[in-house]
Amino acid sequence: MMGGIGDSSASMDAFARMEAKADAMLDKANAMSELNSSAADSVDDLASKYDAAPNADVQDELAALKAKMGLQ
């Protein structure tokens, strides 16, 4: 009779592992779907964003870091 209890526990553990795996797969699928459905920047938008001249604050900070490292 004790074997039945152990088998039941093992079956429940196996089911819990399968459920956790299915939940993880569903979470991953939902995340991928969300990432793929979001409006992505076009190549032109990204190019214009990163080709634009950096602002003066960024240039000043970069110059200060280069001076601190002795690169200027």
Biopython code that builds the backbone (N, CA, C, O; Angstrom):
import numpy as np
from Bio.PDB.StructureBuilder import StructureBuilder

atoms = [
    (1, "MET", "N", (0.819, -1.200, 0.000)),
    (1, "MET", "CA", (0.000, 0.000, 0.000)),
    (1, "MET", "C", (0.867, 1.270, 0.000)),
    (1, "MET", "O", (0.467, 2.304, -0.535)),
    (2, "MET", "N", (2.019, 1.178, 0.588)),
    (2, "MET", "CA", (2.903, 2.342, 0.618)),
    (2, "MET", "C", (3.455, 2.657, -0.769)),
    (2, "MET", "O", (3.731, 3.818, -1.072)),
    (3, "GLY", "N", (3.619, 1.652, -1.606)),
    (3, "GLY", "CA", (4.101, 1.873, -2.957)),
    (3, "GLY", "C", (3.168, 2.774, -3.733)),
    (3, "GLY", "O", (3.626, 3.564, -4.559)),
    (4, "GLY", "N", (1.883, 2.680, -3.494)),
    (4, "GLY", "CA", (0.908, 3.517, -4.184)),
    (4, "GLY", "C", (1.055, 4.983, -3.835)),
    (4, "GLY", "O", (0.876, 5.853, -4.687)),
    (5, "ILE", "N", (1.376, 5.252, -2.605)),
    (5, "ILE", "CA", (1.553, 6.642, -2.162)),
    (5, "ILE", "C", (2.803, 7.232, -2.809)),
    (5, "ILE", "O", (2.789, 8.376, -3.265)),
    (6, "GLY", "N", (3.878, 6.455, -2.849)),
    (6, "GLY", "CA", (5.118, 6.920, -3.464)),
    (6, "GLY", "C", (4.941, 7.150, -4.952)),
    (6, "GLY", "O", (5.456, 8.125, -5.499)),
    (7, "ASP", "N", (4.207, 6.246, -5.616)),
    (7, "ASP", "CA", (3.964, 6.402, -7.047)),
    (7, "ASP", "C", (3.146, 7.653, -7.321)),
    (7, "ASP", "O", (3.386, 8.368, -8.293)),
    (8, "SER", "N", (2.181, 7.906, -6.453)),
    (8, "SER", "CA", (1.332, 9.088, -6.613)),
    (8, "SER", "C", (2.162, 10.357, -6.447)),
    (8, "SER", "O", (1.997, 11.323, -7.192)),
    (9, "SER", "N", (3.049, 10.343, -5.467)),
    (9, "SER", "CA", (3.907, 11.509, -5.234)),
    (9, "SER", "C", (4.841, 11.731, -6.411)),
    (9, "SER", "O", (5.054, 12.867, -6.833)),
    (10, "ALA", "N", (5.397, 10.653, -6.940)),
    (10, "ALA", "CA", (6.297, 10.775, -8.090)),
    (10, "ALA", "C", (5.540, 11.294, -9.302)),
    (10, "ALA", "O", (6.062, 12.107, -10.065)),
    (11, "SER", "N", (4.308, 10.825, -9.479)),
    (11, "SER", "CA", (3.495, 11.289, -10.597)),
    (11, "SER", "C", (3.178, 12.773, -10.461)),
    (11, "SER", "O", (3.216, 13.511, -11.445)),
    (12, "MET", "N", (2.872, 13.202, -9.267)),
    (12, "MET", "CA", (2.570, 14.622, -9.036)),
    (12, "MET", "C", (3.821, 15.475, -9.269)),
    (12, "MET", "O", (3.737, 16.568, -9.829)),
    (13, "ASP", "N", (4.977, 14.972, -8.838)),
    (13, "ASP", "CA", (6.230, 15.704, -9.067)),
    (13, "ASP", "C", (6.513, 15.818, -10.560)),
    (13, "ASP", "O", (6.918, 16.877, -11.041)),
    (14, "ALA", "N", (6.301, 14.727, -11.290)),
    (14, "ALA", "CA", (6.529, 14.746, -12.740)),
    (14, "ALA", "C", (5.572, 15.722, -13.410)),
    (14, "ALA", "O", (5.967, 16.459, -14.314)),
    (15, "PHE", "N", (4.327, 15.731, -12.975)),
    (15, "PHE", "CA", (3.348, 16.652, -13.536)),
    (15, "PHE", "C", (3.748, 18.098, -13.237)),
    (15, "PHE", "O", (3.629, 18.967, -14.101)),
    (16, "ALA", "N", (4.217, 18.354, -12.025)),
    (16, "ALA", "CA", (4.631, 19.709, -11.645)),
    (16, "ALA", "C", (5.811, 20.166, -12.511)),
    (16, "ALA", "O", (5.869, 21.325, -12.920)),
    (17, "ARG", "N", (6.753, 19.250, -12.789)),
    (17, "ARG", "CA", (7.888, 19.602, -13.648)),
    (17, "ARG", "C", (7.419, 19.899, -15.071)),
    (17, "ARG", "O", (7.885, 20.859, -15.686)),
    (18, "MET", "N", (6.508, 19.091, -15.596)),
    (18, "MET", "CA", (5.983, 19.326, -16.942)),
    (18, "MET", "C", (5.225, 20.649, -16.998)),
    (18, "MET", "O", (5.326, 21.393, -17.974)),
    (19, "GLU", "N", (4.463, 20.933, -15.942)),
    (19, "GLU", "CA", (3.712, 22.193, -15.903)),
    (19, "GLU", "C", (4.658, 23.387, -15.865)),
    (19, "GLU", "O", (4.422, 24.387, -16.543)),
    (20, "ALA", "N", (5.728, 23.287, -15.076)),
    (20, "ALA", "CA", (6.712, 24.376, -14.996)),
    (20, "ALA", "C", (7.393, 24.581, -16.351)),
    (20, "ALA", "O", (7.627, 25.715, -16.771)),
    (21, "LYS", "N", (7.708, 23.477, -17.029)),
    (21, "LYS", "CA", (8.343, 23.577, -18.343)),
    (21, "LYS", "C", (7.393, 24.222, -19.349)),
    (21, "LYS", "O", (7.806, 25.066, -20.143)),
    (22, "ALA", "N", (6.121, 23.824, -19.315)),
    (22, "ALA", "CA", (5.138, 24.412, -20.225)),
    (22, "ALA", "C", (4.947, 25.895, -19.930)),
    (22, "ALA", "O", (4.818, 26.697, -20.855)),
    (23, "ASP", "N", (4.928, 26.269, -18.651)),
    (23, "ASP", "CA", (4.799, 27.683, -18.282)),
    (23, "ASP", "C", (5.990, 28.488, -18.790)),
    (23, "ASP", "O", (5.823, 29.600, -19.292)),
    (24, "ALA", "N", (7.193, 27.927, -18.660)),
    (24, "ALA", "CA", (8.391, 28.625, -19.134)),
    (24, "ALA", "C", (8.348, 28.801, -20.647)),
    (24, "ALA", "O", (8.722, 29.852, -21.166)),
    (25, "MET", "N", (7.893, 27.772, -21.350)),
    (25, "MET", "CA", (7.798, 27.872, -22.806)),
    (25, "MET", "C", (6.764, 28.914, -23.214)),
    (25, "MET", "O", (6.980, 29.662, -24.168)),
    (26, "LEU", "N", (5.656, 28.969, -22.509)),
    (26, "LEU", "CA", (4.626, 29.963, -22.793)),
    (26, "LEU", "C", (5.137, 31.373, -22.511)),
    (26, "LEU", "O", (4.892, 32.293, -23.291)),
    (27, "ASP", "N", (5.845, 31.541, -21.398)),
    (27, "ASP", "CA", (6.416, 32.853, -21.074)),
    (27, "ASP", "C", (7.393, 33.303, -22.160)),
    (27, "ASP", "O", (7.389, 34.464, -22.568)),
    (28, "LYS", "N", (8.228, 32.373, -22.622)),
    (28, "LYS", "CA", (9.193, 32.703, -23.669)),
    (28, "LYS", "C", (8.474, 33.079, -24.963)),
    (28, "LYS", "O", (8.853, 34.037, -25.636)),
    (29, "ALA", "N", (7.438, 32.320, -25.305)),
    (29, "ALA", "CA", (6.683, 32.608, -26.528)),
    (29, "ALA", "C", (5.999, 33.967, -26.437)),
    (29, "ALA", "O", (5.982, 34.721, -27.410)),
    (30, "ASN", "N", (5.441, 34.281, -25.284)),
    (30, "ASN", "CA", (4.790, 35.583, -25.103)),
    (30, "ASN", "C", (5.800, 36.721, -25.207)),
    (30, "ASN", "O", (5.511, 37.757, -25.805)),
    (31, "ALA", "N", (6.979, 36.531, -24.628)),
    (31, "ALA", "CA", (8.010, 37.567, -24.699)),
    (31, "ALA", "C", (8.476, 37.773, -26.142)),
    (31, "ALA", "O", (8.644, 38.907, -26.590)),
    (32, "MET", "N", (8.682, 36.672, -26.863)),
    (32, "MET", "CA", (9.097, 36.783, -28.261)),
    (32, "MET", "C", (8.027, 37.485, -29.090)),
    (32, "MET", "O", (8.337, 38.312, -29.947)),
    (33, "SER", "N", (6.782, 37.151, -28.832)),
    (33, "SER", "CA", (5.682, 37.778, -29.559)),
    (33, "SER", "C", (5.641, 39.275, -29.290)),
    (33, "SER", "O", (5.436, 40.074, -30.204)),
    (34, "GLU", "N", (5.834, 39.642, -28.041)),
    (34, "GLU", "CA", (5.818, 41.061, -27.673)),
    (34, "GLU", "C", (6.968, 41.807, -28.338)),
    (34, "GLU", "O", (6.786, 42.916, -28.839)),
    (35, "LEU", "N", (8.146, 41.200, -28.342)),
    (35, "LEU", "CA", (9.293, 41.847, -28.971)),
    (35, "LEU", "C", (9.111, 41.982, -30.475)),
    (35, "LEU", "O", (9.486, 42.999, -31.059)),
    (36, "ASN", "N", (8.543, 40.969, -31.097)),
    (36, "ASN", "CA", (8.368, 40.984, -32.548)),
    (36, "ASN", "C", (7.240, 41.898, -32.995)),
    (36, "ASN", "O", (7.238, 42.357, -34.137)),
    (37, "SER", "N", (6.281, 42.170, -32.120)),
    (37, "SER", "CA", (5.152, 42.997, -32.527)),
    (37, "SER", "C", (5.369, 44.477, -32.241)),
    (37, "SER", "O", (4.615, 45.317, -32.734)),
    (38, "SER", "N", (6.385, 44.809, -31.452)),
    (38, "SER", "CA", (6.622, 46.219, -31.139)),
    (38, "SER", "C", (7.122, 46.945, -32.378)),
    (38, "SER", "O", (7.774, 46.361, -33.244)),
    (39, "ALA", "N", (6.808, 48.207, -32.441)),
    (39, "ALA", "CA", (7.228, 49.015, -33.585)),
    (39, "ALA", "C", (8.740, 49.199, -33.520)),
    (39, "ALA", "O", (9.257, 49.846, -32.609)),
    (40, "ALA", "N", (9.424, 48.643, -34.465)),
    (40, "ALA", "CA", (10.880, 48.754, -34.505)),
    (40, "ALA", "C", (11.265, 49.996, -35.305)),
    (40, "ALA", "O", (10.578, 50.395, -36.245)),
    (41, "ASP", "N", (12.373, 50.587, -34.905)),
    (41, "ASP", "CA", (12.875, 51.742, -35.651)),
    (41, "ASP", "C", (13.341, 51.277, -37.026)),
    (41, "ASP", "O", (13.928, 50.205, -37.172)),
    (42, "SER", "N", (13.074, 52.086, -38.002)),
    (42, "SER", "CA", (13.547, 51.745, -39.339)),
    (42, "SER", "C", (15.051, 52.001, -39.411)),
    (42, "SER", "O", (15.617, 52.676, -38.553)),
    (43, "VAL", "N", (15.668, 51.470, -40.412)),
    (43, "VAL", "CA", (17.115, 51.648, -40.594)),
    (43, "VAL", "C", (17.437, 53.124, -40.735)),
    (43, "VAL", "O", (18.430, 53.598, -40.184)),
    (44, "ASP", "N", (16.609, 53.853, -41.468)),
    (44, "ASP", "CA", (16.861, 55.288, -41.665)),
    (44, "ASP", "C", (16.747, 56.050, -40.347)),
    (44, "ASP", "O", (17.535, 56.956, -40.076)),
    (45, "ASP", "N", (15.760, 55.675, -39.526)),
    (45, "ASP", "CA", (15.595, 56.341, -38.231)),
    (45, "ASP", "C", (16.816, 56.103, -37.346)),
    (45, "ASP", "O", (17.320, 57.024, -36.704)),
    (46, "LEU", "N", (17.283, 54.852, -37.319)),
    (46, "LEU", "CA", (18.451, 54.540, -36.499)),
    (46, "LEU", "C", (19.700, 55.242, -37.031)),
    (46, "LEU", "O", (20.505, 55.752, -36.251)),
    (47, "ALA", "N", (19.860, 55.270, -38.332)),
    (47, "ALA", "CA", (21.031, 55.927, -38.914)),
    (47, "ALA", "C", (21.038, 57.411, -38.577)),
    (47, "ALA", "O", (22.074, 57.958, -38.201)),
    (48, "SER", "N", (19.903, 58.056, -38.708)),
    (48, "SER", "CA", (19.851, 59.486, -38.410)),
    (48, "SER", "C", (20.056, 59.740, -36.919)),
    (48, "SER", "O", (20.631, 60.757, -36.533)),
    (49, "LYS", "N", (19.592, 58.830, -36.097)),
    (49, "LYS", "CA", (19.756, 58.984, -34.642)),
    (49, "LYS", "C", (21.228, 58.918, -34.254)),
    (49, "LYS", "O", (21.698, 59.728, -33.455)),
    (50, "TYR", "N", (21.958, 57.954, -34.815)),
    (50, "TYR", "CA", (23.340, 57.752, -34.402)),
    (50, "TYR", "C", (24.352, 58.492, -35.251)),
    (50, "TYR", "O", (25.509, 58.621, -34.851)),
    (51, "ASP", "N", (23.951, 58.980, -36.406)),
    (51, "ASP", "CA", (24.855, 59.775, -37.222)),
    (51, "ASP", "C", (24.829, 61.242, -36.831)),
    (51, "ASP", "O", (25.722, 61.999, -37.210)),
    (52, "ALA", "N", (23.833, 61.646, -36.088)),
    (52, "ALA", "CA", (23.705, 63.042, -35.669)),
    (52, "ALA", "C", (24.892, 63.418, -34.771)),
    (52, "ALA", "O", (25.423, 62.580, -34.043)),
    (53, "ALA", "N", (25.281, 64.649, -34.835)),
    (53, "ALA", "CA", (26.395, 65.132, -34.016)),
    (53, "ALA", "C", (26.012, 65.069, -32.538)),
    (53, "ALA", "O", (24.914, 65.481, -32.165)),
    (54, "PRO", "N", (26.901, 64.562, -31.705)),
    (54, "PRO", "CA", (26.595, 64.496, -30.272)),
    (54, "PRO", "C", (26.519, 65.899, -29.685)),
    (54, "PRO", "O", (27.129, 66.840, -30.193)),
    (55, "ASN", "N", (25.763, 66.014, -28.614)),
    (55, "ASN", "CA", (25.610, 67.350, -28.021)),
    (55, "ASN", "C", (26.867, 67.753, -27.249)),
    (55, "ASN", "O", (27.743, 66.929, -26.988)),
    (56, "ALA", "N", (26.937, 69.008, -26.897)),
    (56, "ALA", "CA", (28.138, 69.568, -26.269)),
    (56, "ALA", "C", (28.435, 68.916, -24.921)),
    (56, "ALA", "O", (29.601, 68.729, -24.574)),
    (57, "ASP", "N", (27.407, 68.569, -24.161)),
    (57, "ASP", "CA", (27.621, 67.946, -22.852)),
    (57, "ASP", "C", (28.352, 66.612, -23.000)),
    (57, "ASP", "O", (29.256, 66.296, -22.227)),
    (58, "VAL", "N", (27.951, 65.848, -23.994)),
    (58, "VAL", "CA", (28.594, 64.551, -24.232)),
    (58, "VAL", "C", (30.039, 64.767, -24.652)),
    (58, "VAL", "O", (30.937, 64.068, -24.182)),
    (59, "GLN", "N", (30.265, 65.730, -25.534)),
    (59, "GLN", "CA", (31.629, 66.019, -25.984)),
    (59, "GLN", "C", (32.514, 66.471, -24.823)),
    (59, "GLN", "O", (33.671, 66.063, -24.725)),
    (60, "ASP", "N", (31.967, 67.314, -23.946)),
    (60, "ASP", "CA", (32.727, 67.788, -22.786)),
    (60, "ASP", "C", (33.072, 66.640, -21.849)),
    (60, "ASP", "O", (34.197, 66.551, -21.355)),
    (61, "GLU", "N", (32.103, 65.762, -21.603)),
    (61, "GLU", "CA", (32.336, 64.616, -20.722)),
    (61, "GLU", "C", (33.384, 63.675, -21.318)),
    (61, "GLU", "O", (34.249, 63.167, -20.604)),
    (62, "LEU", "N", (33.301, 63.448, -22.625)),
    (62, "LEU", "CA", (34.267, 62.591, -23.293)),
    (62, "LEU", "C", (35.661, 63.199, -23.218)),
    (62, "LEU", "O", (36.635, 62.488, -22.969)),
    (63, "ALA", "N", (35.764, 64.483, -23.427)),
    (63, "ALA", "CA", (37.069, 65.165, -23.350)),
    (63, "ALA", "C", (37.644, 65.057, -21.943)),
    (63, "ALA", "O", (38.845, 64.839, -21.781)),
    (64, "ALA", "N", (36.798, 65.207, -20.925)),
    (64, "ALA", "CA", (37.254, 65.103, -19.543)),
    (64, "ALA", "C", (37.751, 63.685, -19.241)),
    (64, "ALA", "O", (38.774, 63.516, -18.578)),
    (65, "LEU", "N", (37.045, 62.688, -19.715)),
    (65, "LEU", "CA", (37.473, 61.301, -19.497)),
    (65, "LEU", "C", (38.786, 61.011, -20.213)),
    (65, "LEU", "O", (39.660, 60.343, -19.662)),
    (66, "LYS", "N", (38.928, 61.508, -21.435)),
    (66, "LYS", "CA", (40.168, 61.298, -22.183)),
    (66, "LYS", "C", (41.333, 61.986, -21.478)),
    (66, "LYS", "O", (42.434, 61.441, -21.406)),
    (67, "ALA", "N", (41.083, 63.188, -20.958)),
    (67, "ALA", "CA", (42.147, 63.915, -20.248)),
    (67, "ALA", "C", (42.534, 63.165, -18.972)),
    (67, "ALA", "O", (43.714, 63.078, -18.631)),
    (68, "LYS", "N", (41.560, 62.637, -18.289)),
    (68, "LYS", "CA", (41.805, 61.895, -17.050)),
    (68, "LYS", "C", (42.629, 60.635, -17.346)),
    (68, "LYS", "O", (43.469, 60.234, -16.540)),
    (69, "MET", "N", (42.386, 60.026, -18.490)),
    (69, "MET", "CA", (43.108, 58.812, -18.842)),
    (69, "MET", "C", (44.422, 59.113, -19.564)),
    (69, "MET", "O", (45.188, 58.199, -19.869)),
    (70, "GLY", "N", (44.680, 60.382, -19.833)),
    (70, "GLY", "CA", (45.914, 60.773, -20.499)),
    (70, "GLY", "C", (45.910, 60.481, -21.988)),
    (70, "GLY", "O", (46.962, 60.251, -22.584)),
    (71, "LEU", "N", (44.737, 60.489, -22.587)),
    (71, "LEU", "CA", (44.620, 60.195, -24.008)),
    (71, "LEU", "C", (44.624, 61.436, -24.874)),
    (71, "LEU", "O", (44.543, 61.335, -26.098)),
    (72, "GLN", "N", (44.716, 62.582, -24.273)),
    (72, "GLN", "CA", (44.705, 63.811, -25.077)),
    (72, "GLN", "C", (46.028, 64.511, -24.955)),
    (72, "GLN", "O", (46.225, 65.567, -25.555)),
]
sb = StructureBuilder()
sb.init_structure("model")
sb.init_model(0)
sb.init_chain("A")
sb.init_seg("    ")
for serial, (resi, resn, name, xyz) in enumerate(atoms, 1):
    if name == "N":
        sb.init_residue(resn, " ", resi, " ")
    sb.init_atom(name, np.array(xyz, "f"), 0.0, 1.0, " ", f" {name:<3s}", serial, name[0])
structure = sb.get_structure()
